[in-house]
Amino acid sequence: MQAQQWHSVDLVVRRMHDEHPGYAAGWCEAARVGLALGRATNALAAATEAQRHGMADPALLDTVGNVFRRAGD
């Protein structure tokens, strides 16, 4: 994906969070977008929210763990 596309995805993810703040999968995607855009701090914050809202989802927690690892935390 090219940089401009990631910025468009970032805008969509932000809007989704405004409308559905407890949607764990959305936070997970926000974390992945943050990493892709080089925003480790944002990625870690989003991963933390995904973890908080999605504790019962093993696949989501696996993705969250990968975000923490890739962000260097």
C-alpha positions as a Markdown table, in Angstrom:
| # | Residue | x | y | z |
|---|---|---|---|---|
| 1 | Met | 0.0 | 0.0 | 0.0 |
| 2 | Gln | 1.3 | 3.5 | -0.8 |
| 3 | Ala | 1.7 | 6.2 | 1.8 |
| 4 | Gln | -1.3 | 8.3 | 0.5 |
| 5 | Gln | -3.5 | 5.2 | 0.9 |
| 6 | Trp | -2.4 | 4.7 | 4.5 |
| 7 | His | -3.4 | 8.3 | 5.3 |
| 8 | Ser | -6.8 | 7.7 | 3.8 |
| 9 | Val | -7.2 | 4.5 | 5.9 |
| 10 | Asp | -6.1 | 6.5 | 8.9 |
| 11 | Leu | -9.0 | 8.9 | 8.4 |
| 12 | Val | -11.5 | 6.1 | 8.1 |
| 13 | Val | -10.2 | 4.4 | 11.2 |
| 14 | Arg | -10.4 | 7.7 | 13.2 |
| 15 | Arg | -14.0 | 8.2 | 12.1 |
| 16 | Met | -14.9 | 4.6 | 13.0 |
| 17 | His | -13.5 | 5.2 | 16.5 |
| 18 | Asp | -15.7 | 8.3 | 16.9 |
| 19 | Glu | -18.8 | 6.3 | 16.1 |
| 20 | His | -17.8 | 2.9 | 17.7 |
| 21 | Pro | -15.2 | 3.5 | 20.5 |
| 22 | Gly | -15.5 | 0.0 | 22.0 |
| 23 | Tyr | -14.9 | -1.9 | 18.8 |
| 24 | Ala | -11.7 | -3.9 | 19.5 |
| 25 | Ala | -11.0 | -4.9 | 15.9 |
| 26 | Gly | -11.1 | -1.2 | 14.9 |
| 27 | Trp | -8.5 | -0.4 | 17.5 |
| 28 | Cys | -6.5 | -3.3 | 16.2 |
| 29 | Glu | -6.6 | -1.9 | 12.7 |
| 30 | Ala | -5.7 | 1.6 | 14.0 |
| 31 | Ala | -2.6 | 0.0 | 15.6 |
| 32 | Arg | -1.6 | -1.6 | 12.3 |
| 33 | Val | -2.1 | 1.7 | 10.5 |
| 34 | Gly | -0.1 | 3.6 | 13.1 |
| 35 | Leu | 2.8 | 1.2 | 12.5 |
| 36 | Ala | 2.6 | 1.6 | 8.8 |
| 37 | Leu | 2.7 | 5.4 | 9.1 |
| 38 | Gly | 5.6 | 5.2 | 11.5 |
| 39 | Arg | 3.6 | 6.4 | 14.5 |
| 40 | Ala | 4.7 | 3.9 | 17.1 |
| 41 | Thr | 3.2 | 5.9 | 20.0 |
| 42 | Asn | -0.2 | 6.0 | 18.3 |
| 43 | Ala | 0.1 | 2.3 | 17.4 |
| 44 | Leu | 0.9 | 1.3 | 21.0 |
| 45 | Ala | -2.0 | 3.4 | 22.3 |
| 46 | Ala | -4.4 | 1.8 | 19.8 |
| 47 | Ala | -3.1 | -1.7 | 20.6 |
| 48 | Thr | -3.7 | -1.1 | 24.3 |
| 49 | Glu | -7.3 | -0.1 | 23.6 |
| 50 | Ala | -7.8 | -3.2 | 21.3 |
| 51 | Gln | -6.5 | -5.4 | 24.1 |
| 52 | Arg | -8.8 | -3.7 | 26.7 |
| 53 | His | -11.9 | -4.2 | 24.5 |
| 54 | Gly | -11.0 | -7.6 | 23.0 |
| 55 | Met | -9.6 | -9.8 | 25.8 |
| 56 | Ala | -11.8 | -12.8 | 24.7 |
| 57 | Asp | -10.5 | -12.8 | 21.1 |
| 58 | Pro | -7.3 | -14.8 | 20.7 |
| 59 | Ala | -6.6 | -13.7 | 17.1 |
| 60 | Leu | -7.0 | -10.1 | 18.0 |
| 61 | Leu | -4.6 | -10.6 | 21.0 |
| 62 | Asp | -2.1 | -12.2 | 18.7 |
| 63 | Thr | -2.2 | -9.1 | 16.4 |
| 64 | Val | -1.9 | -6.8 | 19.4 |
| 65 | Gly | 1.2 | -8.8 | 20.6 |
| 66 | Asn | 2.7 | -8.4 | 17.1 |
| 67 | Val | 2.1 | -4.6 | 17.2 |
| 68 | Phe | 3.8 | -4.4 | 20.6 |
| 69 | Arg | 6.7 | -6.4 | 19.3 |
| 70 | Arg | 7.1 | -4.4 | 16.1 |
| 71 | Ala | 6.8 | -1.1 | 17.9 |
| 72 | Gly | 9.7 | -2.1 | 20.2 |
| 73 | Asp | 7.7 | -2.3 | 23.4 |
